[in-house]
Amino acid sequence: MSKLEEFIQKNRQEFDAWEPSDQLWGKLAKGLDDSPGTGLPVKTVRMVPIARVWQIAAGFVLILVAALTIQYYLSQNDQQSAVAARQSLEQIAPELAEVEQFYTQQVKLKRQELQQSGAHKLGMDKDVDRELSSLDSAYSDLKLELYKTGSQEVIDVMIQNLLFRVDILNKQMDALQNVKKLNNQTHEKQI
């Protein structure tokens, strides 16, 4: 036997007198239960398998493709119905087709008359063009509404739109003639 073993054998009773308390053993046992081997609490990490991640990504892509496909087909149907509806304007409202043709011709003639009268030189044509383009846009929207509903109220509003165009051009012609009269009067006074 070595000297250390002899010392331990002789003094065994003294070593047993210094045993750790029960509280210390309880803390050690709890630490061992929480994290084996380290004595520190272990945080659990949830691992997601890579296959699950790919499944979720594929699901999102599938939903996106389906949404885009549905949107594409809906827009195609809207365009096809609009084309079919345009072909049947005379069937929906034959009186509107005649009125539209008449007033479109009137607007065209009055615009030519304004251009020949020199409204562009005075800068008077810019406001008219803006107002007419606004009315034209509204008329296009009304036309689409007519194709969907076929309502007499929409037809009436469309006719009013055409009348507003002619009225604007008539007022512009009156204003141009007043400007010319004032210029002539001013020119005569200077002579």
C-alpha positions in Angstrom: 0.0 0.0 0.0 1.0 3.5 -0.7 1.3 6.2 1.9 -1.8 7.9 0.6 -3.9 4.8 0.9 -2.6 4.2 4.4 -3.4 7.8 5.4 -7.0 7.4 4.1 -7.4 4.1 5.9 -6.2 5.5 9.2 -8.3 8.7 9.0 -11.4 7.4 7.4 -13.6 8.3 10.3 -12.5 11.9 10.1 -13.3 12.1 6.4 -16.8 10.7 7.0 -17.5 13.4 9.6 -17.2 16.1 6.9 -20.0 14.9 4.5 -21.8 17.5 2.4 -25.2 18.6 3.5 -28.4 17.2 1.9 -29.1 20.6 0.3 -25.9 20.4 -1.7 -26.7 16.9 -2.9 -30.2 18.2 -3.9 -28.7 21.1 -6.0 -26.3 18.7 -7.7 -29.0 16.3 -8.5 -31.2 19.0 -10.0 -28.4 20.3 -12.1 -27.6 16.9 -13.4 -31.3 16.4 -14.3 -31.4 19.7 -16.2 -28.3 19.2 -18.3 -26.5 16.0 -18.3 -22.8 16.4 -18.0 -22.5 20.2 -17.7 -24.5 21.2 -14.6 -26.1 24.1 -16.6 -29.7 24.4 -17.7 -30.2 23.4 -21.3 -32.2 25.4 -23.8 -34.1 23.2 -26.1 -33.8 24.1 -29.8 -36.5 22.9 -32.2 -35.1 21.7 -35.5 -37.2 22.0 -38.6 -36.4 19.4 -41.2 -35.2 20.9 -44.5 -37.9 19.0 -46.4 -40.6 20.8 -44.4 -39.0 24.2 -45.4 -39.1 23.2 -49.0 -42.8 22.1 -48.7 -43.8 25.5 -47.3 -41.9 27.3 -50.0 -43.5 25.2 -52.7 -46.9 26.0 -51.2 -46.3 29.7 -51.4 -45.1 29.4 -55.0 -48.1 27.4 -55.9 -50.5 29.9 -54.3 -48.7 32.8 -56.1 -48.9 31.0 -59.5 -52.6 30.2 -59.0 -53.4 33.8 -58.1 -51.5 35.2 -61.2 -53.2 32.7 -63.4 -56.7 33.6 -62.1 -55.9 37.3 -62.6 -54.7 36.7 -66.1 -57.9 34.8 -67.1 -60.2 37.3 -65.5 -58.5 40.2 -67.4 -58.8 38.2 -70.6 -62.5 37.6 -70.0 -63.1 41.3 -69.3 -61.3 42.2 -72.6 -63.2 39.7 -74.6 -66.5 40.8 -73.1 -65.6 44.5 -73.9 -64.9 43.6 -77.5 -68.1 41.7 -77.8 -70.0 44.5 -76.2 -68.5 47.1 -78.6 -69.7 45.1 -81.5 -73.2 45.2 -80.1 -73.5 48.9 -79.4 -76.0 49.3 -82.2 -78.0 46.3 -80.7 -77.9 47.7 -77.2 -78.8 51.3 -78.0 -79.2 52.1 -81.7 -80.3 55.7 -81.0 -77.0 56.2 -79.0 -75.0 55.0 -82.0 -76.6 57.6 -84.2 -76.3 60.4 -81.6 -72.7 59.4 -81.0 -71.9 59.6 -84.7 -73.6 62.9 -85.1 -72.0 64.7 -82.2 -68.6 63.2 -82.8 -68.8 64.7 -86.3 -69.9 68.1 -84.8 -67.0 68.1 -82.3 -64.6 67.3 -85.1 -65.9 70.2 -87.3 -65.9 72.7 -84.4 -62.3 71.8 -83.5 -61.2 72.4 -87.0 -63.1 75.7 -87.0 -61.3 76.7 -83.8 -57.9 75.7 -85.2 -58.6 77.8 -88.4 -59.7 80.7 -86.3 -56.3 80.9 -84.6 -57.3 79.7 -81.1 -53.9 78.0 -80.8 -52.1 81.3 -81.3 -53.9 82.8 -78.3 -53.3 79.6 -76.2 -57.1 79.0 -75.8 -56.9 75.5 -77.2 -55.0 74.0 -74.2 -57.9 74.3 -71.7 -60.3 73.0 -74.3 -58.1 70.0 -75.1 -57.8 69.2 -71.3 -61.6 69.4 -70.8 -62.4 67.4 -73.9 -59.9 64.7 -72.9 -61.5 64.5 -69.5 -64.9 64.2 -71.0 -63.6 61.6 -73.5 -62.2 59.5 -70.6 -65.5 59.7 -68.7 -67.3 58.7 -71.9 -65.2 55.6 -72.3 -66.0 54.6 -68.7 -69.7 55.2 -69.4 -69.5 53.1 -72.5 -68.0 50.2 -70.6 -70.8 50.6 -68.0 -73.4 50.6 -70.7 -72.0 47.3 -72.1 -72.3 45.8 -68.6 -75.7 47.1 -67.7 -77.5 48.4 -70.8 -79.1 51.0 -68.5 -81.1 53.9 -70.0 -79.7 56.2 -67.4 -76.1 55.5 -68.6 -77.3 56.3 -72.2 -78.7 59.6 -71.0 -75.5 60.5 -69.3 -73.5 59.6 -72.4 -75.6 61.9 -74.5 -75.1 64.7 -72.0 -71.4 64.1 -72.2 -71.5 64.6 -76.0 -73.6 67.7 -75.6 -71.1 69.1 -73.1 -68.3 68.7 -75.6 -70.2 70.7 -78.3 -71.2 73.3 -75.7 -67.6 73.7 -74.6 -66.5 74.2 -78.2 -69.3 76.7 -78.8 -68.3 78.7 -75.8 -64.7 78.7 -76.9 -65.8 79.9 -80.3 -67.8 82.8 -78.7 -64.8 83.7 -76.5 -62.5 83.7 -79.5 -64.9 86.0 -81.4 -65.1 88.3 -78.4 -61.3 88.5 -78.2 -61.1 89.3 -82.0 -63.8 92.0 -81.6 -61.8 93.6 -78.7 -58.6 93.5 -80.7 -60.4 95.2 -83.6 -61.9 97.9 -81.4 -58.5 98.5 -79.8 -56.9 98.6 -83.2 -59.5 101.1 -84.5 -59.1 103.4 -81.5 -55.3 103.5 -82.0 -55.9 104.7 -85.6 
